Amino acid sequence: MIGTPAEVPAGEADIVTLGAGDVPAMMELTKLTRPSPFTPRAHELGTFLGIRVDGRLAAMAGERMKPAGYTEMTAICVHPDFRGRGYAQILLGAIARQISARGEIPFLHVFSDNSAAIALYRRQGMEIRRRLHVTVLGSQCDHRLGRD
């Protein structure tokens, strides 16, 4: 999907930049929510933003691939205990604004069976640009993709 998501006021949410010290919490959140393949060094690929609630990482979003003129938004995930508060929209808008400010076009990948995420991205003004078919070989790849 491609496009610049609508700006959503952060309200009471305190957006923080995540780094090396946040890796354990980031790994825990991605293991629970399985947004995409995620490694302990993923935060080194670009900016990662998060929202903490009572010290817990409640939500995050970041940057990954940067093909010419584009930047992928990745690891957009919200802990199940904190869903329904608009955190994904807030972070999606914040990371997209940073990408757009650099003159790049934000895009993301989403599995076609993730209807909740697709609905969120569409509400935010993003459009499906292209459908890709992915073939995963081997059980290790299946596990990394969060497909058991």
N, CA and C atoms as an extended XYZ file, in Angstrom:
444
Properties=species:S:1:pos:R:3:atomname:S:1:resname:S:1:resid:I:1 pbc="F F F"
N         0.857       -1.160        0.000 N   MET     1
C         0.000        0.000        0.000 CA  MET     1
C         0.902        1.221        0.000 C   MET     1
N         0.369        2.305       -0.535 N   ILE     2
C         1.174        3.504       -0.692 CA  ILE     2
C         0.336        4.733       -0.372 C   ILE     2
N         1.005        5.776        0.076 N   GLY     3
C         0.334        7.031        0.358 CA  GLY     3
C         0.778        7.608        1.679 C   GLY     3
N         0.404        8.850        1.910 N   THR     4
C         0.742        9.505        3.165 CA  THR     4
C        -0.475        9.485        4.066 C   THR     4
N        -0.421        8.743        5.159 N   PRO     5
C        -1.566        8.664        6.066 CA  PRO     5
C        -1.948       10.026        6.631 C   PRO     5
N        -3.211       10.164        6.941 N   ALA     6
C        -3.729       11.395        7.528 CA  ALA     6
C        -3.080       11.640        8.885 C   ALA     6
N        -2.938       12.915        9.207 N   GLU     7
C        -2.371       13.266       10.513 CA  GLU     7
C        -3.428       13.062       11.584 C   GLU     7
N        -3.023       12.421       12.659 N   VAL     8
C        -3.916       12.180       13.791 CA  VAL     8
C        -3.251       12.792       15.022 C   VAL     8
N        -3.939       13.677       15.738 N   PRO     9
C        -3.346       14.256       16.943 CA  PRO     9
C        -2.981       13.164       17.947 C   PRO     9
N        -1.831       13.326       18.570 N   ALA    10
C        -1.346       12.323       19.527 CA  ALA    10
C        -2.156       12.320       20.820 C   ALA    10
N        -2.885       13.397       21.082 N   GLY    11
C        -3.675       13.448       22.310 CA  GLY    11
C        -2.787       13.274       23.522 C   GLY    11
N        -3.127       12.311       24.354 N   GLU    12
C        -2.371       12.058       25.583 CA  GLU    12
C        -1.207       11.106       25.351 C   GLU    12
N        -1.096       10.559       24.146 N   ALA    13
C        -0.031        9.589       23.865 CA  ALA    13
C         1.313       10.302       23.776 C   ALA    13
N         2.300        9.743       24.439 N   ASP    14
C         3.647       10.294       24.418 CA  ASP    14
C         4.483        9.454       23.458 C   ASP    14
N         4.807       10.028       22.290 N   ILE    15
C         5.582        9.306       21.285 CA  ILE    15
C         7.061        9.434       21.621 C   ILE    15
N         7.767        8.293       21.644 N   VAL    16
C         9.199        8.271       21.932 CA  VAL    16
C         9.936        7.601       20.773 C   VAL    16
N        11.189        7.995       20.587 N   THR    17
C        12.043        7.331       19.604 CA  THR    17
C        12.658        6.118       20.275 C   THR    17
N        12.546        4.965       19.618 N   LEU    18
C        13.065        3.717       20.176 CA  LEU    18
C        14.480        3.458       19.667 C   LEU    18
N        15.281        2.818       20.495 N   GLY    19
C        16.658        2.512       20.126 CA  GLY    19
C        17.118        1.191       20.716 C   GLY    19
N        18.414        1.032       20.792 N   ALA    20
C        19.018       -0.233       21.228 CA  ALA    20
C        18.510       -0.686       22.603 C   ALA    20
N        18.313        0.235       23.515 N   GLY    21
C        17.835       -0.121       24.849 CA  GLY    21
C        16.409       -0.641       24.873 C   GLY    21
N        15.679       -0.402       23.786 N   ASP    22
C        14.284       -0.833       23.705 CA  ASP    22
C        14.108       -2.168       22.997 C   ASP    22
N        15.197       -2.751       22.504 N   VAL    23
C        15.110       -3.983       21.712 CA  VAL    23
C        14.359       -5.105       22.429 C   VAL    23
N        14.611       -5.396       23.703 N   PRO    24
C        13.842       -6.482       24.340 CA  PRO    24
C        12.329       -6.246       24.285 C   PRO    24
N        11.889       -5.023       24.547 N   ALA    25
C        10.455       -4.723       24.499 CA  ALA    25
C         9.931       -4.791       23.068 C   ALA    25
N        10.732       -4.351       22.104 N   MET    26
C        10.335       -4.405       20.693 CA  MET    26
C        10.201       -5.855       20.235 C   MET    26
N        11.137       -6.689       20.642 N   MET    27
C        11.092       -8.108       20.266 CA  MET    27
C         9.871       -8.778       20.897 C   MET    27
N         9.598       -8.451       22.149 N   GLU    28
C         8.438       -9.027       22.836 CA  GLU    28
C         7.137       -8.626       22.128 C   GLU    28
N         7.028       -7.344       21.751 N   LEU    29
C         5.818       -6.861       21.087 CA  LEU    29
C         5.641       -7.511       19.712 C   LEU    29
N         6.724       -7.626       18.940 N   THR    30
C         6.591       -8.231       17.609 CA  THR    30
C         6.360       -9.737       17.690 C   THR    30
N         6.886      -10.375       18.712 N   LYS    31
C         6.618      -11.813       18.879 CA  LYS    31
C         5.133      -12.034       19.175 C   LYS    31
N         4.554      -11.140       19.940 N   LEU    32
C         3.151      -11.246       20.310 CA  LEU    32
C         2.217      -10.901       19.146 C   LEU    32
N         2.568       -9.862       18.369 N   THR    33
C         1.659       -9.354       17.334 CA  THR    33
C         1.995       -9.816       15.918 C   THR    33
N         3.221      -10.252       15.687 N   ARG    34
C         3.677      -10.779       14.397 CA  ARG    34
C         3.362       -9.872       13.210 C   ARG    34
N         3.831       -8.619       13.245 N   PRO    35
C         3.526       -7.715       12.146 CA  PRO    35
C         4.307       -8.032       10.868 C   PRO    35
N         5.504       -8.547       11.017 N   SER    36
C         6.379       -8.858        9.887 CA  SER    36
C         7.640       -9.484       10.465 C   SER    36
N         8.506       -9.997        9.601 N   PRO    37
C         9.780      -10.478       10.149 CA  PRO    37
C        10.487       -9.331       10.881 C   PRO    37
N        11.015       -9.606       12.050 N   PHE    38
C        11.638       -8.562       12.861 CA  PHE    38
C        12.833       -9.154       13.576 C   PHE    38
N        13.948       -8.465       13.521 N   THR    39
C        15.179       -8.946       14.150 CA  THR    39
C        15.651       -7.943       15.201 C   THR    39
N        16.547       -8.356       16.084 N   PRO    40
C        17.038       -7.444       17.129 CA  PRO    40
C        17.748       -6.198       16.592 C   PRO    40
N        18.187       -6.214       15.335 N   ARG    41
C        18.880       -5.047       14.774 CA  ARG    41
C        17.998       -4.248       13.813 C   ARG    41
N        16.719       -4.569       13.749 N   ALA    42
C        15.810       -3.883       12.817 CA  ALA    42
C        15.779       -2.372       13.054 C   ALA    42
N        15.907       -1.952       14.306 N   HIS    43
C        15.860       -0.516       14.616 CA  HIS    43
C        17.002        0.264       13.971 C   HIS    43
N        18.029       -0.436       13.510 N   GLU    44
C        19.162        0.232       12.868 CA  GLU    44
C        18.855        0.628       11.421 C   GLU    44
N        17.748        0.139       10.876 N   LEU    45
C        17.406        0.417        9.485 CA  LEU    45
C        16.744        1.772        9.285 C   LEU    45
N        16.258        2.371       10.348 N   GLY    46
C        15.592        3.667       10.253 CA  GLY    46
C        14.987        4.037       11.586 C   GLY    46
N        14.219        5.082       11.586 N   THR    47
C        13.580        5.561       12.800 CA  THR    47
C        12.474        4.600       13.246 C   THR    47
N        12.429        4.317       14.529 N   PHE    48
C        11.334        3.563       15.124 CA  PHE    48
C        10.737        4.415       16.239 C   PHE    48
N         9.426        4.555       16.195 N   LEU    49
C         8.713        5.327       17.203 CA  LEU    49
C         7.840        4.399       18.028 C   LEU    49
N         7.616        4.763       19.281 N   GLY    50
C         6.783        3.937       20.136 CA  GLY    50
C         5.930        4.777       21.061 C   GLY    50
N         4.946        4.125       21.648 N   ILE    51
C         4.119        4.729       22.688 CA  ILE    51
C         4.189        3.800       23.891 C   ILE    51
N         4.554        4.358       25.028 N   ARG    52
C         4.612        3.594       26.267 CA  ARG    52
C         3.439        3.987       27.162 C   ARG    52
N         2.902        2.988       27.832 N   VAL    53
C         1.839        3.208       28.809 CA  VAL    53
C         2.292        2.539       30.098 C   VAL    53
N         2.422        3.322       31.141 N   ASP    54
C         2.899        2.818       32.433 CA  ASP    54
C         4.196        2.021       32.278 C   ASP    54
N         5.090        2.521       31.441 N   GLY    55
C         6.391        1.901       31.240 CA  GLY    55
C         6.420        0.753       30.243 C   GLY    55
N         5.259        0.281       29.802 N   ARG    56
C         5.184       -0.834       28.836 CA  ARG    56
C         5.122       -0.293       27.421 C   ARG    56
N         5.798       -0.974       26.507 N   LEU    57
C         5.706       -0.606       25.095 CA  LEU    57
C         4.346       -1.063       24.587 C   LEU    57
N         3.457       -0.108       24.362 N   ALA    58
C         2.084       -0.407       23.948 CA  ALA    58
C         1.946       -0.499       22.441 C   ALA    58
N         2.773        0.254       21.705 N   ALA    59
C         2.660        0.284       20.245 CA  ALA    59
C         3.962        0.793       19.651 C   ALA    59
N         4.191        0.437       18.384 N   MET    60
C         5.375        0.949       17.691 CA  MET    60
C         5.162        0.913       16.185 C   MET    60
N         6.011        1.656       15.492 N   ALA    61
C         6.063        1.668       14.033 CA  ALA    61
C         7.439        2.172       13.649 C   ALA    61
N         7.942        1.701       12.508 N   GLY    62
C         9.278        2.118       12.114 CA  GLY    62
C         9.479        2.112       10.620 C   GLY    62
N        10.743        2.258       10.243 N   GLU    63
C        11.161        2.284        8.843 CA  GLU    63
C        12.065        1.094        8.560 C   GLU    63
N        11.993        0.599        7.325 N   ARG    64
C        12.865       -0.517        6.950 CA  ARG    64
C        13.487       -0.242        5.586 C   ARG    64
N        12.976       -0.818        4.529 N   MET    65
C        13.594       -0.688        3.198 CA  MET    65
C        13.470        0.737        2.677 C   MET    65
N        14.493        1.156        1.928 N   LYS    66
C        14.500        2.507        1.377 CA  LYS    66
C        14.927        2.487       -0.092 C   LYS    66
N        14.083        1.907       -0.968 N   PRO    67
C        14.419        1.987       -2.390 CA  PRO    67
C        14.283        3.439       -2.852 C   PRO    67
N        14.966        3.806       -3.895 N   ALA    68
C        15.055        5.190       -4.376 CA  ALA    68
C        13.735        5.950       -4.294 C   ALA    68
N        13.710        6.969       -3.444 N   GLY    69
C        12.561        7.843       -3.342 CA  GLY    69
C        11.417        7.332       -2.478 C   GLY    69
N        11.543        6.154       -1.907 N   TYR    70
C        10.493        5.543       -1.099 CA  TYR    70
C        11.086        5.071        0.228 C   TYR    70
N        10.250        4.979        1.258 N   THR    71
C        10.643        4.355        2.527 CA  THR    71
C         9.488        3.501        3.020 C   THR    71
N         9.814        2.256        3.374 N   GLU    72
C         8.806        1.326        3.878 CA  GLU    72
C         8.534        1.571        5.358 C   GLU    72
N         7.266        1.661        5.699 N   MET    73
C         6.847        1.692        7.096 CA  MET    73
C         6.660        0.238        7.518 C   MET    73
N         7.177       -0.116        8.679 N   THR    74
C         7.183       -1.516        9.096 CA  THR    74
C         6.906       -1.660       10.583 C   THR    74
N         6.645       -2.886       10.996 N   ALA    75
C         6.443       -3.223       12.414 CA  ALA    75
C         5.392       -2.327       13.064 C   ALA    75
N         4.318       -2.080       12.341 N   ILE    76
C         3.215       -1.286       12.878 CA  ILE    76
C         2.382       -2.245       13.722 C   ILE    76
N         2.518       -2.115       15.027 N   CYS    77
C         1.837       -3.080       15.889 CA  CYS    77
C         1.436       -2.451       17.217 C   CYS    77
N         0.352       -3.003       17.757 N   VAL    78
C        -0.188       -2.536       19.029 CA  VAL    78
C        -0.422       -3.759       19.912 C   VAL    78
N         0.058       -3.689       21.131 N   HIS    79
C        -0.162       -4.759       22.101 CA  HIS    79
C        -1.664       -4.954       22.275 C   HIS    79
N        -2.144       -6.193       22.333 N   PRO    80
C        -3.587       -6.438       22.476 CA  PRO    80
C        -4.230       -5.711       23.663 C   PRO    80
N        -3.485       -5.502       24.732 N   ASP    81
C        -4.030       -4.804       25.901 CA  ASP    81
C        -4.314       -3.328       25.630 C   ASP    81
N        -3.771       -2.788       24.537 N   PHE    82
C        -3.883       -1.354       24.271 CA  PHE    82
C        -4.552       -1.034       22.937 C   PHE    82
N        -5.206       -2.018       22.327 N   ARG    83
C        -5.876       -1.784       21.046 CA  ARG    83
C        -7.134       -0.934       21.250 C   ARG    83
N        -7.521       -0.260       20.173 N   GLY    84
C        -8.726        0.560       20.211 CA  GLY    84
C        -8.506        1.961       20.752 C   GLY    84
N        -7.268        2.353       20.969 N   ARG    85
C        -6.959        3.686       21.498 CA  ARG    85
C        -6.410        4.625       20.424 C   ARG    85
N        -6.288        4.137       19.197 N   GLY    86
C        -5.792        4.977       18.106 CA  GLY    86
C        -4.284        5.045       17.999 C   GLY    86
N        -3.572        4.208       18.756 N   TYR    87
C        -2.111        4.271       18.747 CA  TYR    87
C        -1.500        3.954       17.378 C   TYR    87
N        -2.056        2.970       16.664 N   ALA    88
C        -1.514        2.643       15.339 CA  ALA    88
C        -1.671        3.829       14.402 C   ALA    88
N        -2.820        4.493       14.433 N   GLN    89
C        -3.038        5.661       13.584 CA  GLN    89
C        -2.066        6.780       13.926 C   GLN    89
N        -1.863        7.011       15.213 N   ILE    90
C        -0.957        8.074       15.650 CA  ILE    90
C         0.456        7.810       15.144 C   ILE    90
N         0.948        6.587       15.357 N   LEU    91
C         2.321        6.265       14.956 CA  LEU    91
C         2.475        6.202       13.444 C   LEU    91
N         1.482        5.664       12.758 N   LEU    92
C         1.518        5.605       11.302 CA  LEU    92
C         1.644        7.013       10.727 C   LEU    92
N         0.840        7.938       11.233 N   GLY    93
C         0.912        9.317       10.772 CA  GLY    93
C         2.243        9.969       11.102 C   GLY    93
N         2.756        9.722       12.304 N   ALA    94
C         4.018       10.337       12.733 CA  ALA    94
C         5.194        9.851       11.889 C   ALA    94
N         5.257        8.547       11.642 N   ILE    95
C         6.384        8.008       10.867 CA  ILE    95
C         6.262        8.442        9.405 C   ILE    95
N         5.027        8.484        8.884 N   ALA    96
C         4.811        8.915        7.494 CA  ALA    96
C         5.188       10.382        7.305 C   ALA    96
N         4.894       11.227        8.283 N   ARG    97
C         5.269       12.642        8.182 CA  ARG    97
C         6.786       12.803        8.132 C   ARG    97
N         7.513       12.008        8.916 N   GLN    98
C         8.980       12.084        8.876 CA  GLN    98
C         9.504       11.682        7.504 C   GLN    98
N         8.917       10.622        6.942 N   ILE    99
C         9.332       10.146        5.628 CA  ILE    99
C         9.030       11.204        4.568 C   ILE    99
N         7.824       11.750        4.597 N   SER   100
C         7.425       12.771        3.622 CA  SER   100
C         8.276       14.035        3.742 C   SER   100
N         8.655       14.397        4.970 N   ALA   101
C         9.487       15.590        5.178 CA  ALA   101
C        10.846       15.461        4.504 C   ALA   101
N        11.302       14.238        4.293 N   ARG   102
C        12.574       14.004        3.598 CA  ARG   102
C        12.373       13.957        2.080 C   ARG   102
N        11.124       14.145        1.622 N   GLY   103
C        10.840       14.105        0.198 CA  GLY   103
C        10.672       12.698       -0.340 C   GLY   103
N        10.442       11.737        0.560 N   GLU   104
C        10.267       10.333        0.162 CA  GLU   104
C         8.790        9.955        0.256 C   GLU   104
N         8.426        8.865       -0.395 N   ILE   105
C         7.049        8.386       -0.417 CA  ILE   105
C         6.922        7.196        0.531 C   ILE   105
N         6.029        7.282        1.520 N   PRO   106
C         5.842        6.153        2.434 CA  PRO   106
C         5.038        5.032        1.778 C   PRO   106
N         5.455        3.800        2.074 N   PHE   107
C         4.706        2.631        1.614 CA  PHE   107
C         4.818        1.550        2.664 C   PHE   107
N         4.002        0.516        2.525 N   LEU   108
C         4.085       -0.610        3.455 CA  LEU   108
C         3.577       -1.873        2.786 C   LEU   108
N         3.923       -2.982        3.396 N   HIS   109
C         3.426       -4.285        2.972 CA  HIS   109
C         2.447       -4.781        4.034 C   HIS   109
N         1.423       -5.484        3.592 N   VAL   110
C         0.467       -6.061        4.525 CA  VAL   110
C        -0.047       -7.359        3.922 C   VAL   110
N        -0.161       -8.388        4.750 N   PHE   111
C        -0.719       -9.653        4.263 CA  PHE   111
C        -2.178       -9.438        3.900 C   PHE   111
N        -2.614      -10.031        2.803 N   SER   112
C        -3.970       -9.821        2.300 CA  SER   112
C        -5.047      -10.335        3.253 C   SER   112
N        -4.687      -11.225        4.183 N   ASP   113
C        -5.682      -11.716        5.134 CA  ASP   113
C        -5.750      -10.868        6.415 C   ASP   113
N        -4.983       -9.795        6.459 N   ASN   114
C        -4.988       -8.914        7.630 CA  ASN   114
C        -5.983       -7.774        7.384 C   ASN   114
N        -7.259       -8.115        7.403 N   SER   115
C        -8.307       -7.163        7.036 CA  SER   115
C        -8.372       -5.965        7.983 C   SER   115
N        -8.084       -6.156        9.261 N   ALA   116
C        -8.122       -5.032       10.206 CA  ALA   116
C        -7.062       -3.994        9.853 C   ALA   116
N        -5.849       -4.455        9.528 N   ALA   117
C        -4.783       -3.523        9.169 CA  ALA   117
C        -5.103       -2.821        7.848 C   ALA   117
N        -5.582       -3.571        6.878 N   ILE   118
C        -5.923       -2.974        5.578 CA  ILE   118
C        -6.999       -1.903        5.763 C   ILE   118
N        -7.997       -2.182        6.581 N   ALA   119
C        -9.052       -1.196        6.840 CA  ALA   119
C        -8.471        0.065        7.487 C   ALA   119
N        -7.556       -0.110        8.442 N   LEU   120
C        -6.903        1.030        9.083 CA  LEU   120
C        -6.147        1.858        8.050 C   LEU   120
N        -5.337        1.195        7.225 N   TYR   121
C        -4.527        1.914        6.243 CA  TYR   121
C        -5.408        2.638        5.229 C   TYR   121
N        -6.503        2.014        4.823 N   ARG   122
C        -7.428        2.675        3.882 CA  ARG   122
C        -8.090        3.891        4.530 C   ARG   122
N        -8.498        3.755        5.793 N   ARG   123
C        -9.090        4.908        6.502 CA  ARG   123
C        -8.100        6.059        6.571 C   ARG   123
N        -6.843        5.719        6.597 N   GLN   124
C        -5.796        6.732        6.673 CA  GLN   124
C        -5.429        7.311        5.309 C   GLN   124
N        -6.087        6.860        4.256 N   GLY   125
C        -5.851        7.428        2.928 CA  GLY   125
C        -4.857        6.673        2.069 C   GLY   125
N        -4.421        5.515        2.526 N   MET   126
C        -3.480        4.724        1.731 CA  MET   126
C        -4.250        3.860        0.735 C   MET   126
N        -3.586        3.522       -0.361 N   GLU   127
C        -4.209        2.725       -1.409 CA  GLU   127
C        -3.352        1.512       -1.727 C   GLU   127
N        -4.016        0.454       -2.179 N   ILE   128
C        -3.277       -0.720       -2.635 CA  ILE   128
C        -2.627       -0.359       -3.963 C   ILE   128
N        -1.335       -0.496       -4.018 N   ARG   129
C        -0.618       -0.187       -5.258 CA  ARG   129
C        -0.399       -1.443       -6.083 C   ARG   129
N        -0.056       -2.522       -5.407 N   ARG   130
C         0.246       -3.756       -6.121 CA  ARG   130
C         0.040       -4.929       -5.186 C   ARG   130
N        -0.452       -6.005       -5.742 N   ARG   131
C        -0.564       -7.255       -4.985 CA  ARG   131
C         0.633       -8.123       -5.354 C   ARG   131
N         1.265       -8.657       -4.344 N   LEU   132
C         2.412       -9.540       -4.543 CA  LEU   132
C         2.056      -10.934       -4.073 C   LEU   132
N         2.585      -11.900       -4.734 N   HIS   133
C         2.418      -13.292       -4.302 CA  HIS   133
C         3.762      -13.756       -3.778 C   HIS   133
N         3.753      -14.236       -2.550 N   VAL   134
C         4.982      -14.650       -1.880 CA  VAL   134
C         4.929      -16.151       -1.655 C   VAL   134
N         6.003      -16.804       -2.019 N   THR   135
C         6.136      -18.231       -1.745 CA  THR   135
C         7.195      -18.394       -0.669 C   THR   135
N         6.822      -19.064        0.398 N   VAL   136
C         7.734      -19.280        1.512 CA  VAL   136
C         8.139      -20.742        1.499 C   VAL   136
N         9.442      -20.964        1.495 N   LEU   137
C         9.977      -22.319        1.485 CA  LEU   137
C        10.618      -22.627        2.822 C   LEU   137
N        10.279      -23.761        3.390 N   GLY   138
C        10.935      -24.209        4.623 CA  GLY   138
C        10.215      -23.742        5.871 C   GLY   138
N        10.243      -24.554        6.896 N   SER   139
C         9.531      -24.256        8.133 CA  SER   139
C        10.154      -23.092        8.889 C   SER   139
N        11.464      -22.852        8.773 N   GLN   140
C        12.074      -21.723        9.465 CA  GLN   140
C        11.526      -20.415        8.925 C   GLN   140
N        11.344      -20.319        7.632 N   CYS   141
C        10.772      -19.115        7.038 CA  CYS   141
C         9.341      -18.925        7.500 C   CYS   141
N         8.575      -20.006        7.560 N   ASP   142
C         7.199      -19.916        8.012 CA  ASP   142
C         7.146      -19.326        9.414 C   ASP   142
N         8.040      -19.776       10.276 N   HIS   143
C         8.045      -19.288       11.651 CA  HIS   143
C         8.399      -17.809       11.698 C   HIS   143
N         9.383      -17.372       10.921 N   ARG   144
C         9.787      -15.971       10.923 CA  ARG   144
C         8.665      -15.071       10.414 C   ARG   144
N         7.856      -15.562        9.520 N   LEU   145
C         6.749      -14.782        8.996 CA  LEU   145
C         5.543      -14.821        9.928 C   LEU   145
N         5.637      -15.592       10.983 N   GLY   146
C         4.540      -15.682       11.923 CA  GLY   146
C         3.424      -16.591       11.457 C   GLY   146
N         3.740      -17.447       10.534 N   ARG   147
C         2.760      -18.396       10.019 CA  ARG   147
C         3.135      -19.788       10.529 C   ARG   147
N         2.369      -20.289       11.484 N   ASP   148
C         2.674      -21.584       12.081 CA  ASP   148
C         2.095      -22.730       11.279 C   ASP   148
